[in-house]
Amino acid sequence: MNRRPPHAPYPTSNSVNDDESNPAPDLSTFWGCLKRIRDGDGADGLLWPEAKLLPGRVQDLARVERAAVGLLTVAEMLHAADRCRQMATPDRHLDEGVVDGLFLACRGLAELVCRDIRPQ
């Protein structure tokens, strides 16, 4: 069963070209995408919606949101790995190194969220 996420991580309704009629010129180049991320692009690909925040706080909150989405993804992968370990034969389990790497990624993302969510 294929489920679609509640929202796409980046706008998909418009094609991204380098021509004049491109509705999203800031997303049509690597540097444009990188600048948007650095300016406070959230996990949904849009700038942080909350007004009256300092630019640094906008960047922190967008980084927290991206890390939280990454954390959720890693947690789902760990959940699937554990379920596979319980139900599947050992030859179908994920390698221990992969599971350890997922735990380390989970910890790193959680530390980033905890660090950046605090008011400054």
N, C-alpha and C positions, 0 to 999 in steps of 0.2 A: 504494500500500500504506500503510495507516494503522497506525502503531505507537504503542502507549501507552507513556508514560514509566514507568520502573521503579516510581515512586511519585508520587502526586499531590502538588503543592506544598502543598495545604491539605486537611484532612480533608473528604471529600465524602459520607461515609456518612450524616451527620446533616444535616437541613435546618436552616438558621440562621434562626430567627424571633425576634421580640421577646416571645413569650408565656412563661408560667411553665414550660411543659414543655420549654423550649429546653435541650438538653443542653450547649450551648456558649455561655452568656450573654456571655462575654468576647469572642466573635467576632461577636456580633449587632449591634454598633454600630461606627461609624467610629472613635470614641475607644477602644473596647475593642480593636479590631484594632491601632490605633496604639500603645496601651500595651503589648500583647503583643510587638510588633516592638521597641519600645524596651527591654523587659525581657529580651530575648534570644531572640526568636523566630527559629528557623533557617529555612533554605530550605524545609523540609518543613512549616512552620507550627506546629511544636511548640517548646516551650522547650528550650534547650540541655540535653542529657541528662547531661552530666558533673557529678558532685557535687564538693564541696569546692573550688570555684573562687570567687574574689571576684566580686561582681555585675558589676563593670566588665569583668572578663575574660570572663564569660559573654556580655556584650553584644558585646565585640570578636570573639569566636569566631563568634557568630551572624552578625554583620555580614560577617565573612570568608567564611562559608559562602554567604551570599546573594550576595555579590560574585563568588565563584567560580562559582556557578551562572549568574549573569549573564554572566560571562566565557566560560563554555562555550557559552552560547547565541549570543553575538556571534561567537565563533570558528566555530561551525557556519554562521552566516549568511555570514561571509566565505568559508568553504570553498565554500558553494553559489554565491556570487557568482563566485568564481574558476573553478569548474567550468563555470558558465554562460558566462563569458567565453571559455573554451577551446572550448566545443562549440556555442554558439548564435551566431546572426547578431548583428551589432552592435546592431540595433534592440531586441534582447531583453536586452542587458546592463543592469546597474544603472548609474545615473548616477554619475559620478566623485565627486560631492559626497556621495552616500549611502555609497559605499565609504570615503571619507575619514572620514565621521562614524562608521562602524563601527570603523575603526582607532582613532580617538580614544576611543571608548567602551571598546574593548578595553584601551587603554593606561591609561585612568583606573581601570578596574576592577582591572587588574593592580597598579597603584600602591597602591590601597586594600588589596588582599590582602597585598602585601609589607609595608605599614606596620603593619597590625593583627595579623599573624600572629606578630610578634616578641614574646618574653616581655617583661613590663614590670618 
